[in-house]
């Protein structure tokens, strides 16, 4: 896919950034792990956040494969998105079933879990019809995944102790 060449520096930067952030999120979460696992919503949201980062790593990595076709790019993006999507769906189900009276903003929490996956799903589909649009959608998905992971990490590291 010729359009990938123009995006190579972006993908290199994002693969490095998301990999580093995923590692930091996992290590930092271990600090409060006893408190984090007491909350099913936080653990499922953290899982969705890490899955979103892993998705960004996979898509960024596949984007760096020389001479990959738009067909294979789309297939890999969609298959990877399905894996991360399972974590997002699980998080939404857990969030919506949360009976804790202190629980707030379930829709916003759910959107943070689903939005990166939705952007990548759109990118995977777009790869079959308009590869350049697919790359833009994947970039949006990557950035959203980073922001969502940072937000859920903050919740897991700070808010859980309140």
Helices and strands as residue ranges (DSSP letters): H 4-29, G 30-32, H 33-36, H 40-63, H 70-97, H 106-126, H 131-157, G 159-161
